[in-house]
């Protein structure tokens, strides 16, 4: 398995644990083609969550994969997901309750930080 995929898998696993600790119900899409990784029911609605891992300051938002023609790069389409969850290499978790469509990357903001005391309840 490629290292990038492994980091993505880790981020999804941590996101699942975090949302579960917060008391939310979760569902996972059956297909790999969905523009989101997790469905989260927070009691007020069901939200499509895109999960990302970042080892640097920027979080890559484009989806990159390869096929027989080479690399395919896709920007996020409008309203492709509802929330963006980011796991940083230092273990910090961020949640932006917005779809950041059309952008190449983003820097997680302090107001998106999921505080450890909130998650460890």
Number of C-alpha atoms within 10 A of each C-alpha: 5 6 8 11 11 12 17 16 15 15 23 22 12 17 23 22 13 18 17 14 14 14 14 15 15 15 13 13 13 8 8 8 8 13 18 19 24 23 21 21 16 14 9 6 8 15 17 24 26 23 24 22 24 20 12 11 11 14 18 17 20 17 12 11 10 9 7 6 6 8 10 12 11 13 16 18 14 10 13 16 23 18 22 22 24 26 24 19 13 9 13 12 22 21 20 19 14 12 19 21 16 13 13 15 15 12 11 21 10 8 10 15 15 17 12 11 7 10 15 9 8
